[in-house]
Amino acid sequence: MNSCPVCGYDGLNAPPFDEEGNPSYDICNCCGYEFGFDEENFDEYRLKWLTSGTKWFNPKVQPKDWIASEQLLKIGVRLDIPDA
């Protein structure tokens, strides 16, 4: 599987971009980023996704035991969440 560079979801149908830099136009089922359509950079889009509550774009495929912070670690993004 292919990973989303925005949220770390490893269920993309194709790589976000091919070897020549052409977008796949695939849409991430988790964060909803469409490669080749969305104009925001990955960091900007990720921030919007995080501040909107990390809601799944396609909730039908959301794993039952899904944890956003663990998924983001797959792409090297660490959430510093204070203890509640």
ABEGO torsion letter per residue (X at the ends): XBBBAAAGBAABABBABBAAGBBAGBBBAAAGBBBGABABBAAAAAAAAAAAGGBBABAAABBAABBAAAAAAAAGBBBBBBBX
